Structure formats: C-alpha cells, structure tokens
C-alpha cells in the first residue's frame, strides 16, 4: 500500500509538474519581454524549483569519457565485463596509444548498495583512474529485477564480491565505500580461509560500519532502538505494477531518501532557497553546481527486502562481525584468517553516518595481518561524503590510497 500511495502521489503531481515546466519555459524565453523583468525572473525561478522538487530522477550516467595526461587526454570507455541479475561489473577502459601503454594495478571499487546508484562515486572513479585499472560494481535497482530472478540477500552480496574477484584474478586491489565494508571484509576472510589464489592484494575500507558500537551515530542508535521487527512492519513494501519487479518485496529508495533528507532537512531547504536566488540573479555557475549535486542525490534505487533486513540485523543490531558470530551459509566468518591481504581503513572526522572508530575496528578483528601491511587514516574536516569524494579526497585521501596500493603489490 505504501508504494502504491507513493506512485499515486507521483501521478497526481504530474499535471502540476507539467504546468511548472511550461511556466518556466514561458518566463525564461528570451523572446518574452517579461523574461528580463524582476517579476519574470522570479516566476521562472519559482517554476523551475517546483518542477525539480517534483521530478522523478532516473539513473544518471557516469559520463567519464577521458582523463587528462599532461596537456593531452586519454579516451575512456565503459565496458560491462561481468553481469548478474542484481549487478554489473563495469570497467573503465583507457585507450592504449602512443601516450598510454602502462599496465596498472586492477582496482575493484565496491559501491554501496544503500539507496543511491553507483554513479554517486563518479568523482571517486575519476580520481583513481589515472593510476589504476578501475572496475566498479553497478548495482541494479531491485524495482527493475523480475521476481522470477529470485532473492538477493547479504550472503548473495558476498558471493557476488567473491565472483568478481575471481573474474579479475590474482593481485586485484579492492576498495569498499561505506556499507560494503562488511561484506567485502567477510568475502576476503572466506577466501583467505579457503586459501583462494584470488585473495586481493589489498583491501581499503572507507567510512564503513565494521563495528557500530564505536562512537554510535543517529543511524546506529535508531536501528538498535527500533529492532528488526519494526523495520519489517514499517519500511518493507511490494513493487507495484507496471514495474518489471512487480510483487518483489523491497525497501523503497524513496524511503531511504526521506531518511537521508530528514537528517539534514534545514540544510536541504536552504540549498533549494539558494537555488531560487541563484536563478533569480542569473548566477548560472552556482545554480549548475546545485543541479549537478541534486540530480545525483535525488536519484535513488530500491533494495531487496531480504538484503536490507539481514544487513540491519547483522551489522547494526547484533554486531555479528566484530563479535565473531557472523555466519555465511552456515560457515563462520573468521577475519583472523586474513594474513596476506593488506588492510587500509579511512575515516572522516565529521562523519555522521559511520562514526570515527567504526571502520578502524577492522584492524582489531583482522589481528593476523602484519603491521607492515596495515594503515589507518583519519581525514580531518570532512563528513561522510567527503571520505570518498570532493577536494579533500582528491588531494589528500586518494594519494595515500594509491601509495598504499603501490606498496602492496600495485
């Protein structure tokens, strides 16, 4: 019922959204004399803001077509090298030519499956591309996966990570951003216990909830306070017709987005007020930056109910991984089995999603990794998003990750 009400509301808003689009076009048309008047600019700005806040945002593109090389540039193309119903593995291939013939370390970036598309890590990919052969997990919106494809839970997520590491082969380096820190560490632990030849050369965990008992945030305390029963009753819905995933149980992306927005509601409201003023005053650069960010931020995807509920219970309520009680298909996860894979953890001083210390806890449970193959880095002055994107990531965090990879087989 919840999902159907959301879709009905979208449909009911469609005429107003169309009218706002027409109004914006009318008042911003350069052939309309009203467009140069204060009233015309205010009307055009108002209609544009209304249209944007009621729009359905589709999945964005990565849009990475080249990387700079001195005064020249190297063409880049996307290629899907591995595919399953719930995920594609995308490689960003650099065209080999007389300027570019280097063989680089393979880097698997495991994007979070937590409501946003993998394109949220566009800046991460762009930053790592010059020095690495970059692959990224492009998770599929559960709304688009037919029910006959079966379920997808945390154990399946771990299977996918292991399969992708096998696809890329020995010597691969893996980087987990936020939520996948837990399943990536679990996958490496399982592979290490099996003496798998494809155990990654290094593992970088960034802003991940390894042990949410450390410096708990609002997100962590909410999960413990509500309990898994509350989530089952209140946030799980069935995908309605006519979406391909009709009748699949999901945690809808619009609910996840509502949670994200409510945590910093004042900031988001002020940002849209600022957008209105930028449009009125003709500040195109500032308006474009706002649109670029929110085109990505407001584009969300559904998660399968089984994955969401198992993750909440295992990671945020029971804390199975740091307690040593996490299981994978009846097999215990033993981080102490990891001995050859180097470990780096990265945290943000002002992270309000994964508190300081939660990711660093990986070093405590991976006790058998030699000190020479481990590193922790705390970036001052950044929040959760700044751990993997933005100026500080490009200039301070990424160079340290690259140096760590080079020091460990890259």
C-alpha positions in Angstrom: 0.0 0.0 0.0 2.8 2.4 0.9 4.5 2.0 -2.6 1.1 2.4 -4.3 0.4 5.6 -2.4 3.7 7.0 -3.5 3.1 6.1 -7.1 -0.4 7.6 -6.9 1.0 10.8 -5.5 3.5 11.0 -8.3 0.7 10.6 -10.9 -1.4 13.2 -9.1 1.5 15.7 -9.2 2.2 15.1 -12.9 -0.2 17.9 -14.2 1.3 20.5 -11.8 4.8 19.4 -12.8 3.9 19.8 -16.5 2.4 23.2 -15.8 5.5 24.3 -13.9 7.7 23.2 -16.8 5.6 25.2 -19.2 5.7 28.2 -16.9 9.4 28.1 -16.6 9.9 27.9 -20.3 7.5 30.8 -20.8 9.0 33.2 -18.3 12.6 32.3 -19.3 12.1 32.5 -23.0 14.4 35.4 -24.3 11.7 36.4 -26.8 9.3 37.1 -24.0 9.8 40.7 -22.7 8.8 39.6 -19.2 11.9 37.4 -19.0 14.2 40.4 -18.3 11.9 41.9 -15.6 12.3 41.1 -11.9 8.8 39.5 -11.8 9.6 37.4 -14.9 12.9 36.1 -13.3 11.2 35.3 -10.0 8.4 33.4 -11.8 10.8 31.4 -13.9 12.9 30.6 -10.9 9.8 29.5 -8.9 8.5 27.3 -11.6 11.9 25.6 -12.1 12.3 24.9 -8.4 8.8 23.4 -8.3 9.5 21.2 -11.3 12.8 20.0 -9.9 11.4 19.0 -6.4 8.5 17.0 -8.0 10.5 15.3 -10.7 11.3 11.6 -10.9 15.1 11.4 -11.2 16.3 8.5 -13.4 19.6 6.7 -13.1 22.5 9.1 -14.0 25.3 8.3 -16.3 29.0 8.1 -15.2 29.8 10.3 -18.2 33.6 9.7 -17.9 34.9 9.8 -21.5 38.5 10.9 -20.9 41.2 11.6 -18.4 43.9 14.2 -18.6 47.5 13.3 -19.3 49.6 16.5 -19.2 48.3 18.8 -22.0 46.7 15.8 -23.7 43.9 13.4 -22.7 43.3 9.7 -22.9 39.9 8.4 -24.2 38.0 6.3 -21.7 35.1 3.9 -22.4 32.8 1.9 -20.2 32.5 -1.9 -20.7 30.5 -4.4 -18.7 32.9 -7.3 -18.1 30.7 -9.4 -15.7 26.9 -9.4 -15.2 24.4 -10.9 -12.8 20.7 -10.1 -12.3 21.4 -7.6 -9.4 24.8 -6.2 -10.5 27.0 -5.4 -13.5 30.8 -5.0 -13.2 31.8 -2.0 -15.2 35.4 -1.5 -16.4 36.6 2.0 -17.4 39.0 1.1 -20.2 41.7 3.6 -21.2 42.5 3.5 -24.9 46.1 2.4 -25.4 48.0 4.6 -27.8 51.5 6.1 -28.1 50.8 8.2 -25.0 49.4 5.4 -22.9 50.8 1.9 -22.7 51.2 1.4 -19.0 49.9 -1.7 -17.2 48.2 -0.6 -14.0 47.0 -2.4 -10.8 43.4 -3.6 -11.0 41.2 -1.8 -8.6 37.7 -3.1 -7.8 35.6 -0.3 -6.2 32.6 -1.8 -4.4 29.9 0.8 -4.4 27.4 1.0 -1.6 24.0 -0.7 -2.1 22.2 1.7 0.2 19.7 3.6 -1.9 21.9 5.6 -4.3 23.3 4.4 -7.6 27.0 3.7 -8.1 27.3 6.9 -10.1 27.4 8.7 -6.7 31.1 7.5 -6.9 31.7 9.2 -10.2 34.3 11.5 -8.6 35.9 8.5 -6.9 36.3 6.7 -10.2 37.6 9.8 -12.0 40.2 10.4 -9.3 41.5 6.8 -9.2 41.5 6.3 -13.0 44.9 7.8 -13.9 46.8 5.4 -11.6 44.6 2.3 -11.7 42.7 -0.1 -13.9 39.3 0.7 -12.4 36.3 -1.5 -12.1 33.1 -0.7 -10.2 30.0 -2.6 -9.0 27.0 -1.1 -10.8 24.1 -2.4 -8.6 20.7 -2.8 -10.3 17.6 -1.2 -8.9 15.5 -4.1 -7.3 12.4 -2.4 -8.8 13.8 -3.4 -12.2 14.6 -7.1 -11.5 11.7 -9.5 -12.2 10.6 -11.6 -9.2 11.5 -14.9 -11.0 15.2 -14.0 -10.7 14.9 -14.9 -7.0 16.0 -13.2 -3.9 19.2 -11.3 -3.1 20.5 -11.1 0.5 23.7 -10.3 2.3 25.1 -13.8 1.6 24.4 -13.3 -2.1 26.2 -10.0 -1.9 29.3 -11.8 -0.5 29.0 -14.3 -3.3 29.0 -11.5 -5.9 32.1 -9.9 -4.4 34.0 -13.3 -4.5 32.9 -14.0 -8.1 34.1 -10.6 -9.2 37.4 -11.0 -7.5 37.7 -14.3 -9.4 36.8 -12.6 -12.6 39.6 -10.0 -12.1 42.1 -12.6 -11.0 45.1 -12.6 -8.5 46.7 -9.4 -7.5 43.5 -7.3 -7.6 43.0 -4.5 -5.0 39.6 -3.9 -3.6 38.1 -0.7 -2.2 34.8 -0.8 -0.3 33.0 2.5 0.2 30.7 2.7 3.3 28.1 -0.1 3.5 30.1 -2.8 1.6 32.9 -2.7 4.0 31.3 -5.5 6.0 30.5 -7.9 3.1 33.9 -7.2 1.4 35.8 -8.0 4.6 33.6 -11.1 5.0 34.4 -12.2 1.4 38.2 -11.7 1.9 38.0 -13.7 5.2 36.2 -16.6 3.5 38.7 -16.6 0.6 41.6 -16.4 3.0 40.3 -19.4 4.9 39.9 -21.4 1.7 43.5 -20.3 0.6 41.9 -18.9 -2.6 44.6 -17.7 -5.1 42.4 -14.7 -5.9 42.6 -13.2 -2.4 43.1 -9.5 -3.1 46.5 -7.9 -2.6 45.0 -5.1 -0.6 41.7 -4.1 0.9 40.7 -0.4 1.6 37.7 0.2 3.8 36.3 3.7 3.7 33.7 5.1 6.2 32.3 1.6 6.8 30.2 0.2 9.7 32.5 -2.5 10.8 31.6 -2.0 14.5 28.8 0.4 15.1 29.2 0.1 18.8 32.1 2.5 18.5 31.0 6.1 18.6 27.4 5.3 17.5 25.6 7.8 15.3 21.9 8.6 15.0 21.6 5.9 12.3 23.2 3.3 14.6 21.1 4.1 17.7 17.9 4.2 15.6 18.4 0.7 14.3 19.1 -0.7 17.8 16.1 1.2 19.3 13.6 0.1 16.7 14.6 -3.5 16.4 14.3 -5.7 13.3 10.5 -6.2 13.8 9.8 -2.5 13.4 11.7 -2.4 10.1 9.8 -5.4 8.8 6.4 -3.8 9.6 7.1 -0.3 8.6 9.5 0.0 5.7 9.1 -3.0 3.5 6.7 -2.8 0.5 5.9 -4.7 -2.7 6.9 -3.2 -6.0 3.6 -2.3 -7.8 2.6 -2.8 -11.4 3.9 -1.9 -14.1 7.5 -2.1 -12.9 9.5 -5.2 -14.0 10.0 -6.2 -10.4 6.3 -6.2 -9.6 5.4 -8.1 -6.4 9.0 -8.2 -5.2 9.5 -7.2 -1.5 11.8 -4.1 -1.3 13.0 -1.3 0.9 11.9 1.6 -1.4 14.5 4.1 -2.4 12.1 7.0 -1.7 12.0 5.9 2.0 15.8 5.8 2.1 16.0 9.2 0.6 13.4 10.6 3.1 15.7 9.3 5.9 18.8 11.0 4.3 16.9 14.3 3.8 15.4 14.4 7.3 18.8 14.1 8.9 19.8 17.5 7.5 16.5 18.9 6.5 17.4 22.6 7.2 20.5 22.3 5.0 18.5 20.9 2.1 15.8 23.5 2.4 18.3 26.3 2.5 20.1 24.8 -0.6 16.8 25.0 -2.6 16.2 28.5 -1.3 19.7 29.4 -2.5 18.9 27.8 -5.9 15.9 30.1 -6.2 18.1 33.1 -5.5 20.8 32.0 -7.9 18.3 31.6 -10.7 16.7 35.0 -10.0 20.1 36.7 -10.0 21.4 34.8 -13.1 24.2 33.0 -11.2 24.4 30.1 -13.6 27.6 28.5 -12.1 26.2 28.2 -8.6 22.8 27.0 -9.9 24.5 24.4 -12.1 26.5 23.1 -9.1 23.3 22.7 -7.1 21.6 20.9 -10.0 24.6 18.6 -10.6 24.6 17.5 -6.9 20.9 17.0 -6.5 20.4 15.3 -9.9 22.6 12.6 -8.3 21.4 12.8 -4.7 17.7 12.6 -5.6 18.2 9.6 -7.9 17.5 6.5 -5.7 17.0 2.8 -6.1 15.1 0.1 -4.3 16.9 -2.6 -2.2 15.6 -6.1 -1.9 13.9 -6.6 1.5 16.0 -9.6 2.4 19.3 -7.8 1.8 18.2 -4.7 3.7 16.8 -6.6 6.7 19.7 -9.0 7.0 22.1 -6.1 6.8 20.3 -4.1 9.5 20.1 -7.1 11.8 23.7 -8.4 11.3 25.5 -5.1 11.2 23.5 -2.6 13.2 21.6 -4.6 15.7 23.5 -7.7 16.5 27.1 -6.5 15.6 27.9 -10.1 14.5 31.2 -9.3 12.6 33.1 -7.6 15.5 31.6 -10.2 17.9 32.9 -13.1 15.8 29.4 -14.5 15.3 28.7 -13.6 11.7 27.8 -16.5 9.6 27.8 -17.1 5.8 25.6 -20.0 4.7 26.4 -21.9 7.9 30.1 -21.1 7.8 31.6 -18.7 10.4 33.3 -15.6 9.1 36.8 -15.5 10.6 38.7 -12.2 9.9 41.7 -13.6 11.8 42.3 -15.9 8.8 43.3 -12.9 6.7 47.1 -12.9 6.6 48.2 -11.9 3.1 45.8 -9.2 2.2 47.0 -5.7 3.2 44.4 -3.6 5.1 43.8 0.2 5.0 41.0 2.0 6.7 39.9 5.6 6.0 37.5 7.7 8.2 36.2 11.2 8.2 36.5 13.4 11.3 32.9 14.7 10.9 31.2 11.6 9.6 27.6 11.4 10.9 26.8 8.1 9.2 29.8 5.9 10.3 31.3 7.4 13.4 35.0 7.7 14.0 36.4 4.3 15.1 33.8 2.2 13.4 36.0 1.4 10.4 39.2 1.4 12.3 37.8 -1.5 14.3 38.6 -3.7 11.3 42.3 -3.7 12.4 41.3 -5.2 15.8 39.4 -8.2 14.2 42.0 -8.8 11.5 44.6 -9.5 14.1 46.9 -11.7 11.9 47.7 -9.1 9.2 51.3 -8.0 9.7 51.8 -4.4 11.0 53.8 -3.6 7.8 50.7 -4.4 5.7 48.2 -2.2 7.6 47.4 1.5 7.8 44.7 3.8 9.2 44.0 7.3 8.1 41.7 9.9 9.7 40.9 12.8 7.4 40.2 16.0 9.3 37.4 18.3 8.3 35.3 16.0 6.2 31.9 14.3 6.7 30.7 11.0 5.3 30.5 12.2 1.6 34.0 13.8 1.9 35.6 10.5 2.7 35.2 9.3 -0.9 34.5 12.5 -2.9 35.4 16.1 -3.2 38.6 18.2 -2.9 40.0 16.6 0.3 39.5 13.1 -1.3 41.3 14.1 -4.5 44.2 15.9 -2.8 44.8 14.1 0.5 43.0 10.8 0.7 43.4 9.3 -2.8 47.2 9.8 -2.9 47.5 7.9 0.3 45.4 5.0 -1.0 47.4 4.9 -4.2 50.7 4.9 -2.2 49.3 2.0 -0.1 48.3 0.0 -3.2 51.8 0.6 -4.7 53.4 -0.6 -1.5 51.4 -3.8 -1.5 51.8 -5.3 -5.0 50.4 -2.4 -7.1 
